[in-house]
Amino acid sequence: METGGSLVQAIRKPTLTPKAIIHQKFGSKASYTVEEVEEPTQNGCPGLAILQKGPCLYRCSLELPDFTVVSGSFKKKKDAEQSAAQIALEKLGINLSSDNPTAEEAWRELIARVKYIFSNEFLSALHPLSSHFKAALRRVGDLNASVPASVIAICDGKLNNLCKIINPTVESHPLLVLSYIMRAAAGLPELVVSAEGQLSIWRKDPYPPNVIESSISQQSDVAESITTTAIYIPCSPEKAVEPVILNISSTGYYLDVIGQILGLSDANMVLISRTIGKASSETRLYFAAPKSYPLDMSSDLLNAKVVPFGGPLNAKASSLCGQDIYGDSILASIGYTWKGQDIFHEDVTLQSYYRMLISKIPSGVYKLSREAILAAELPLTFTTKTNWKGSFPREILSSFCRQYRLLEPVFCVSSIPLKASSELSRSNNKPEVSESAEQEREYANENESVDVDPKLAVLGSSFTCEVKIYAKCQDLILECAPDVLYKKQNDAVQSASLKVLSWLNAYLKDTYMSLEKEKQLANVFDIKFYRQIFFKEVVKCLSVCNCQHNETLGGKEPELNGVVENDASYINIEGTDSGLCPSNGSLLCVCYSVSLVTKGELQKELLESIEEFEFEMGTGAVIPCLEAVVSQMSVGQSACFYTELPPEDLVLAAAKDLANALAFLTSPCCLEYSIILLQVTEPPEDRMEQALFNPPLSKQRVEYAVQHIKEFCATSLVDFGCGSGSLLESLLEYPTSLETIAGVDISQKSLSRAAKVLHSKLVMKSDFDAPCRSIKSAILFDGSITDFDSRLCEFDLATCLEILY
């Protein structure tokens, strides 16, 4: 673990993309046309014709008023568009690095943007903010046409981007945007008015009647009222979170309704958080600003400060959205979107609130992806893509970074040549690994964010992966560099991601651990992290982590017969022993249900049930007590056991009826698990072989054959039943006297794969000092070992490995 070094953030202005600059200068006059192109593909190998479809590529034509440019071919449409824009900028003589606006230029653009927002033209635009303006026109009395500044801040992305250019700390302190908006409004006295101490702006002169009529006609007829459920989150930790109903009339403004529930007279002093969850979500937190909200209205743009709020911090709400929320707040999914001018809304229930809470740590995200909150656990190891159930580790890690507003994780894959990996794996006493280079290239094509050397990927046969996570300001937060070798590039990426997730799980559940334990934990998972930055960017956002064991039962053991955690002597297994028992590596399918039970089993409340739930034995994919019980069962048997209560948030996130669950939790109770073992699928033979033999037997056979081939000093060799070419591929890795190698097999699919691998290595031999320099050609034949073929008569040597007659 690394805690030293400079932790001072370098202020970096966001860099505009070439396409964004073209849009700034030409707007709608710039026309992009993307077309799909086909690239010629090379044949797999001499002697075998293989029909191959090339990758799907795109080319973009950018037409500007004075000229047109065409990009090269790219795998993504957006890359082709950016390339065309870059070519156009070079032709215009615009230097991308020097064309970014300065803070002063961004400030002038911000004032112009505020001016446009309050123009007649903008009121009729299809924009979420214009819908707020129309709703503000329906407000009565002094509030008529008054628009809350917080609405402008969260609805207009361009304003936010300009504020980040002026002051990069806006990313960490989003309420700073309010100060810049109110300052910009103060600079437009001829157009807008803002009252001192108020967070609202309105036009000095009313909109013309024809503009209002035109904008209102664009809206569809709405119902008399809208009713939606929201969650009231009190600031006091002693008070319970509870649902509230928002009743919005067709002539009302939904923010006024929220303001009244928060104890405000209207919406002008309602502050709004960033979105929670997906970027397209309208789920936000609403809270009240102080009666006299202190804004930094100084003339120093670059050093605008976050003025102390002066109210109590709402820890529960703050942990949801990753920014400071003060006082009581309301969690609601409501607002205007780009899809239409009518209000969007959906209910936010107590169950969805608790699910948001548990999704703040990686294990919670995995539990939700499996819809098995009380049974599933984030596995400790990644074995195979087939056996992994639920969201993959890489997806969960990316989701975690987005939740905490970090940059996307960076994966750097290292490829080790076959011979080097063989020696390394032997020295580390680890199984040897190898895999088709073509498979790795295909994976790299689908995952462009993975950084891997294409030349090494061709010759390589084993992989390691390093993961790095950066803050938005580009400061390195943590890195994970396992030294384990993997057969497939995907396995290396997923396994490294899982290590980071496992460390995050352990750390976020005990952020106050001792430095010695912290260092030990980092070493276990090969993690190096920068403590101060990590606390600032992640731990501070997770100010309350309710996914820790609580004392629902007042710190006492539940007084129930048979309620003992992880004790196999208290389980009740029924049914005849079928002899089909699970073992480590087996894929199990169970039917289970989890219920809350009170003392003496007088009452029971079903929380969770799944008819077919699959998991891999021995990977930690389920809670320990469940795996311990299943390990004693055979197919067809059922079992029942009890455990202590997990964290209350998990129970409430899983509960089908929250009211009943909450009632149960007021008295001593525990969880009852009922399980039926439906099916056991044994692990594949190759995995069993790899676990029992080092190197695997198939690898040992190939190496044995290669050693004897070298002794014969033959110049040509044919391998009968070559399959995917494992022996022929190995011959390219060792110096021999062979000049021609050939393979025969009845499987077209195996021959196709062998052709790709052999062709790749023969093509690459000129770029590397490879031992296969004596081999000049490789030929593959479609045929059977039982059929005579005159073409094979002239070969010096023939081999036949692992063939069934």
N, C-alpha and C positions, 0 to 999 in steps of 0.2 A: 504494500500500500504506500502511496506517495501522498504526503500532506504538505510538503514544502513547495517552494517555487513562488513565483509572482502570481498573485491572484487578481491583479488589477485588470479590469476589463478594458480592452482596446475599443474605442468608439469607432464603429465602422458604419458608414452609410450604406443603406440597401442599394444594390447595383441593379439598374434597370436593364431588362433584357433587350436585345436588338429589336424584337417585335414591338415592345412597349415604346421604344424611341421612335420607330416608324409611325406608330399610331399617334404619338404626340405631335409629330410634324405633318402627317398627311391625313390622319383621321380616316373617314370612309373612302377617301380617294385611293387608298392602298387596297388592292384586291389580290387575295391569295387563292391560288388554284392548286389543289393537291391531286396527283394522279398516281396510281399504282404501277410499278414497273417490274419487269421480270429480268433477273440476272442469269446469265448462262451458268450452268453447273457442270463440274468436271465429272467424268465417269469414275466409278469407284476404283477399279483396278484393271490392268490388262488381263484379258482372258475371260472377263465376266461383264456382261452388259447389265447395268442397273439403272432403272428409271428412277430419277430423283427429282423431287420438286424443290426448287430453290426457295430461300426465305422470302417472305412478303416484304417488299421494299417500297418506299414512297419518294416521290420527287415533287418539289413545290415550285410553282411559277409565281413570282410577285410582280404585279403590274402597277407601276407608279405613273404619274402624269407624263413624265418625260422619257421614261425607259422601262424595260422589263428585264428581270434577272431570273435565272433558273438555278435551283440548288442541286447538289449531288443526291445520291440515293441513301436513304436512311431507313432504319427499321421502325421508327416512330414518325407519325405525321407531324407532331409538334417540333421534332428535331429538324425536319425538312423545312418547316416554316421559319424557324429561328435561323437556319443556315441561309435561306433566301434573304431574310431581313439583314443578316450580317453582311452578305455580299453587296446588298443595296447601300448599306452605310459606308462600306469601303469605297464604293463607286462615287458616293456623295462627298467623300473626304471627311467623314465624321469619325472621330476617334471615340470608341465606346467608353474607354476608361475616363476620358476627360469631359464627356458630355453629360455626366450626372449633374443634376441641379445642386447648387450650393444651398446652405441653410436659408440664406436671404432670398434666393430664387424660389425655394419651396414655400417660404412665407408669403411671397407675393402671389404664388399660385394658389395657396390656401385661401387668401382673401378673395381671389377671383372665383374660387370654387364656392365659397359661401355666398357670394353675390349671385352666382348662377342658380344656386339652390333656391333662392328666394325670388327668382325671376318668374314671369308668366309662363315661359316655355317649360320650365321644370315641372310645374304643377300638372301638366298633361302628360308627362313622361311616364313610361312603365318602369317604375323604380319603387322599391319598398318605402323609401323615405317620402316620396310624393304621396303615397297612400296615407301616411301619418299627417301630412299637410292637409289633405282633404278631410281627414277625421277631425283635425284641429279646427277646421272651418265650421264644424257642427257644434263646437263647444259654445256655451252661452255666456252672456255677460262679459266681464273683463277678460275672461279666458278665451274668447273667440279669436281664432287664428293664431293663438299663442302656442308655439312648438317647444317642447322641452329640449334643452340642449343635449341631454343624455341620449335622446333618440337620434339626433344628428350624428353624435359621436359613434354610435354602434351600427347605424344603418349605412353610412357612406364609407366604403373602403378606400376611396381616393383620398378623403380627408385624413384617414388614419395613416395611410402611407406617407403623405406629405408631412404629418406630424412626426413620424419616425425619422424622416430625413432631417427635420429641424432639430430633433432631440431624440437620439436612439433609446434613451431610458423610458420612453413611452411604452416600449414593449413590456417592461416590468411594471410600469405604473400607468395603466390605461386611463385612469381618471385625469391624467395630465392633459388628455385631449380636450377636456371641457375648458381648461384654462385657455388653450389656443383658439378654440371656437369662439369663446366669449370675447377674447381680445380682437379676433378678426371682425366680429360683429360691431365692436366698439369703433373700429376703423371704417365702418360704413354707415355713418349717421344719416346720410341722405336716403338710405334704403331700408334699414332695419332699426328696431328699438329693442333695448334690453334694460330691465329695471335693475337697479343696484341691489345686490343680495339675493337676486332671483336667478334661477338657472333656466331661463326661457327666453326665446327670441320671437318677435313677430314683425311683420312688414309695417313700415311707417304709413304707407298708403295701401288701402285695401285692393284686392285683386279686382280687375274689371268684371262685371257680371257675366259677360259672354265667356270669359276664361273659366269662371267657376262653373257655369252651366255645361261647358264642353267637357270639363274634367269629371263632373259628377255623372254625366251621361255614360261615361266609360265603365262605371261600376254596375254590376248586376244587382237585381233586387235581392235584398237580404231578409232573413227572418226577423220577426219582431224583436227577438232577443237571442243572445248566444249564452249558453250555460256550459261551463267547463270546470274541471276539478284542478286545483292547484294545491301546493303543500306550504303550510305556514311553518317556518323554522325560527323559533324564538331564540333570542340571543342567550338567555339564561340556560346553562346546562341542566338545571333542575327541571325545567319545563319540557313537556313532551312535544315532539313534532306531530302536527295534526293536519288533516285535509281541510281545505276551505273551498267554497263554491264561488266562482266568478260569474255574476249575472250582468251581461252587457247588453244594453238596449240597442236597437238599430240606429238610434240618434246619439248614442253615447260614445265615449272614448274609453277604450279598455284600460288605458293607463290611469285615468281618473278613478276607475273602480279599484284598481290595485292600490293607488295612493290612499283611498279612503280606508281600506283594510289595514294599511300601515299607520293609520292615524293622521294622515295628511289631508288637507282640505282639497287638494287637487294633485295633478300629476307633475306639475312643474318642478317639484323638489324630489321626484323619484329618480334614483340612480339605477343604472342597468349594467349587469355584468356581461362578460364575454359569453359566447355560447358554450354550453356544456354538452359534451359528446361530439357528434359529427359536425363538421363545419356548416353543413346545410341545415342543421337543427335550429329550431327557434326556442329551445329550452334555455332559459336564462334565470338569473336571480335578480329580484327587484328589492331595493332597500331605500331607506329614507336618508336624504342629506340633512345635515344640521340646519336649524332655522336660519342661520346666517353662514352659508357655506363659504369658507375662506378660499378664494382663488388667487393664485399668483399672477397678478396683472402687471408685473414689472416689464420693462422694455428689453430685458436680457433674454433673448429667445433661447439661446443654447443652454442656459443654466436655470431654466424654470424648475422650481422645486415642488415637491409633493408636500403640500401643507398638511400638518397633522389634522386628522379628522375630528378628534375630540370626543368620540363616542366609543362604547365598548365593542370589542372585536367579536364577531359571531364566528366562533371556531367551527361549528358544524357546517355552516354555509361556505366559509372560506375554503374548507377542505374539498368541497365539491367542484369549485371552478378555478382554483389556483390563483385567486387574487383576494385581497383583503375585503371582507364584507363586514359592515358595521351595523349594529342594532338588529332588530327583528327583520326577517326577510321573507319573501315569497318566491317559491320555485314554481314556475309556470312555463308551459309550452304554448305560446300564443304570439301572434305578430303578423306583419305583412311580409310577403315574399315576392320574388321575381316572377313566380308562376302566374300571378293574377293580382288584381287590386282588391279582392275581398280578403277579409281577415282569416288567417289560418289558426286553428287551435286543435289541441288534443289533450286528453286528460293526463295528468301526472298523479299517479296513485302512490300510496305509502309503500307498496311493494316496489314500484319503480324507483322510488327515492332510496330505499335500502339497497337495491341492486346497483344504483349509481355509487353508493358508498363502497360496496365490496369490490367494485371494478377499479378502485384506485390502486389496488396492488395486483401484480400479475396472476397470482393464484385465483383471485376473484374473477378475472377476465376469462381464465380457462374454465372455471366452474360454470360460468354463464354460457360459454360456448358449448358446453356439454349438457346444459339444462339439468345438471346434477349437482346442485349446490352443497348438499349434505353428504354426498358420497364421493365425488371426484376430488382429486388433488392434482396439482401440476406435477407431471412425472419428473423423476430425478434424472432419467436418461432418455435419449432419443435413439431408438433401435432401428426401426425401419419406417419408411413413409407409409407403408401399408398398415402397420400395426398402430400407428399413432392415430388417435381419435380426438376430435375437437380442433380448435384453431392451432395452427402450427406455431412453434416458438418464435420464428421470425415475424409472423403476423402480430403476435402478442407484443413483442418488443417494439415494433413500429407503432402499435396502438398506444403503448405506454408513453412513448416519446411524444406522440401527438397530444395525449391528455395533459402532459406536463409542459407543453409548448416548447419542446426541445427540437433540434434538427433531427431529420431521419437518421437512424443508425447507419454507420459506414462499415461495410464488410470488406476485408482485404484477404483474399484467398491465396495461399501459397501452394504451389504444386511441386511435388518431389518426384524425380525420375524413378523408374521402377527399381533399378539396382540400388540407388541410394536409400530409397524407402525400405527396401529389403534389409539392408545392413542396419539401418536405424531402428527398424522394428525389432530386429534380433537383439540389438544392444539394449533396447528398452524392455525386452521380454514381452512384446506386444504382437498380436497377430499381424501377419503381412496382409497388405491390402492391394487390390488392383481393380481397375474398372476401365471400360471402354472410353477412349478419349472422345469419341463422337458424342457419347451421352453427356459428357461434361461440357462440350461445346454447345450442345443443344440447350443445356440448363443455363449456360452463360448468356445465350441469345435471349432467353426468356427473362433473365434477371440482370439487367444492364447495370444496376447499382452495385453489383458484386465486382470487385476489382481483382482480375486475375490475368496473368501474362498468357496470351494466347499460344505463344510458342511452347511454353512450359506445359500448358494444358494438353497440347498434342502429345508430347513425349511423356507427360507425367502419368502416374498411376495411383498416387495417394495425395491427400490434401489436408491442410490445416487452415484454420480461419481465425483471423483477429477481428474483434469488434470494437469500434470506438463510438462514443456518444458525445455530442457537442451541445452546448447551450446555444440559444439563438444568436448570442453575441460572438459565437464561434470559439468560445473557451472550451477546452477539453474537460469533460466531467469525469468520465471513466473509460477504461479500456480493458479488454479481456483477451488474453493471448494463450489459449491452451496449446500444449505441445503434443496432443494426441493426433495420430494419423487416422484418416478416414478413407474408405474405399471410394466414396462418391463426394463430389463437391457439395451437393445438396446436404448430405449428412454432416459435413464439416460446418456449414453455415448454420444449420438448425441446432446442432449440438453446442456451438459457441453461443448462440442466442439463448439457449436453455440455461447455460451456465450463468449468464448475466441475469436472467429472470430469477433463477434460484437464489442468487446473491441478493437481488433486490427484495425478494420475498422475506428472506431471513433478516435483512437489515431494517426494512421498513416496519417490521413487527417489533423491533427492539432498538429504536433509534438512540436510546440512552445507554447502550452497552458500553462496557469499559474499553479503553483504547487497546488493551491487550487482546480482548475478545474480538474487537473490530479488526485488528491486524490478522488474527488467526482465521477469521471468517473470509477475509479477502484472499489469503493464501490458499485456502481450500478450493476456492472457485477461480483461481488465477486472475484475480481482479486487482487492478491498480486504479485508485480513484483519488480525486482531489477533494478533500473533505469539505472545505469551506464553500467551494462552488456547488458541490453536491447538496449541501444543506440549504444553500440559498435558492437553488433552482428546483429541488425536488422535495426535500424534507419540510421546508417552510410551507410549501403548497399543501402538504399533507399534515396540516396542523392538528388534525384529529384523525387517528386511525382506529376505527371502532372494530376492526377485525382481529382484536386480541381477545384472549380468554377473559371473560368478565366473571363477576361473582353474582350471578343471577339468583343463586340459592343462598345468598348471604354468607358465602365463604364456608358453608357446611356441606358435608357429604350428603347426597340425597338419601333419605331413609326409605329405600326400596329394596325388596328382595331381588337379588340377582342383578343389581345395578353396580357393575364394576367395570371400569374402563380397561380395555385391552387385556382382559383375563379370559383365556379360552375355557377355563373350567366352568364358567357360568353360562356357556352357550348351550342351546338346545337344538340338536341336529336330529331330524326325523327322515325316515325313508330307508330303503334298502341300498346297501353299498354296491354300486354298479361296477366298481373297479376302474372307472374312467376318472382319474384324479388329476388336478392341475399341477403343473410344475413351472418353475421359472422360465419365462419365454413363451408360455402358452397364451393363446388368445382366448379369453373367457367371455361367455355371454350369460348374464344373470338377469333375473327379474327381481326387483326389490321395491320395498316401500319403507318410508320413514315416518313415524308418528310421534307426537308429543304424548307422554303418558303421565298421569298424576300418581300420587302415592297410592299404593295398593292396586294400581291399574283400574281404578274406578272409572276414569274417563280417558278418552283417547281422541286425538285430533290429527288427521292425516296431513302431513306437510308436503311430501314428495313421493312420487312413484313413477317407475319406468318399467315397461314390460320387457324390453330387450336392451340391455346396457352392456356394451363390449369394453373390455380393457385388457391390457397385457400384464400378465402376472410377473411380479418381481421388479417392476419399474417405478413403484410408488404412485401409480395412476389413480389409486383410491385411498381413502383414509386407512391408517394402519390396522385398526381393529377389524374393518371389513375384510381386508386381505388376509388377516390372520385366521378369521373364521372360514373363509372360502377355501383356504389351503387344507382344511381338515374335511372338506366335503367331496363327494363324488357326484357325477352327473345324475340329475333326477332327485337329489336330496334337497331338503329345505332346512333352514336354520332361523332361529330367532335369538337376538341378544340385545343388551341394553348398554347405552353409553351415557356419560355425563353430557350436559348441554354444551354445545360449541358456543362461540361468540353470539350474542343475541342478534346482531345484524344478519348473520347467516340464517338464523331461524326465521326471522321476519322476511328476508328476501325470498325464502323458499315457500313461505306459508301461502296456502290457497285462500284462506280466510283469516285476514289479519286481526280482526276483532277477537275471534276465538283464540288465536295464538297468543295475543296479548293477555287475554284473560287467564290462559293456562300459565303464563310466565309469572303471574303474581303469586303462585303457590309452588311448593317443591315439586319438580317434575324432571323427567329425563327423556331421552330419545329411545324409541324401540325400532330396531331394524329387523325386517323380515325378508329373507333371501331364498330364492330357488336357483340352483345352478343348472342352467339349461344346456350348455354346450362347452366343450373344451377342444380347441384346435391346437395340435402340437406345433411347435416352431418348425420352419422349413429345414430340410436336411443340411443345406449349406451353412445355416446359422449354428446348428448343432455341431457340425463338423468343425466350424471355426472356434467354437467354444471348447471342444475337446482336444483338438490338434493344433499345434503351433510350429510351422505354418500349416494351413489346411492341407488335407491329404491330396486334393487335386493339384495344389501348388507343388507339393513334394514330388508327385509323379512327373510333372512337367520338368522340374529341375533335374530329376534323375535321368529322364530321356535326353535332355540337353547335354548333360555331361558325357553320356555314351555317344551321342552324335558327334561331338567334338573329337572323340578318339578315332572315328572312322576316316576322317579327312576326306569326306565325300564332297563333290562340287554341286550335286543336285539331290533334292529330297522331296518326297511326296508323303503327305500325311492323310491317311484314310480315316474318314469320320472326323474331319477337322473341326466341325462345329463352328463356333464363332472365332476360331483361329487362335486359341490360347497358346498352343505350342508354337505356331508360326510367328506369333507376335513376340514370344519369348526369344526365339532365335535371332530376332532383330536387335536384341539387347545385349547379345554376347558375341565376342569375336570368334568366327568359325571360318572354315574353308569353303562354305557354301556360296554358290553364285546364283542358283535358281532354287526357289522353293515353290511347292504347289500343294493345294489342298483339295480333297474330294469330300462331298457331303450330299445327302439327299434333301436337305432342308434349304430352300431358297432364302428363307429369313435369316438363317445362321450364316449363309454365304454372303448375303448383303452386308451384314454387320462386320464379318471378317474382312470383306473388301474395303470397307471404309477405313477400318483401323490400319490395315496394311498399307493402303495407298497413302494415308496421312503420314505414316512414319517414313515411308520411302521418299516422299516429297520433301520432308523436313530434314532428311539426313545430310543434305548439302549445307544446311545452316548450322549444324552442330557437329561436333567431333564425336559422332556416334559410332559404336562398335559394329554396326550393320553395313559398313561401307563396302564390304566384299559382295553382298547380295545385290544383284542387279535387277532382278525381276521376281514378281510373285504372281502365280497363276492359280485361279480357282476353277474347279470343274463341278458341274452338276451331275452327280452319279452315285452309284452304290458300290460298296466294297465287294459285293457278290457278283458284280457284272464286269466282264473283261472289257478293258479299254486300251486299244493299241497306242494311244497317245502317251500312256504312262510307262511304256516299256523301257525307255532310255534313261530313266532315273536311277541314280546310283544307290539310293537308300530309301526305304519305306518304313513308316511308323504307323502304329495303330494303338491309340490310347482310349480307354474307357468306352469301348464299343460293346453294345448288346446285340446278339444275333437273334 
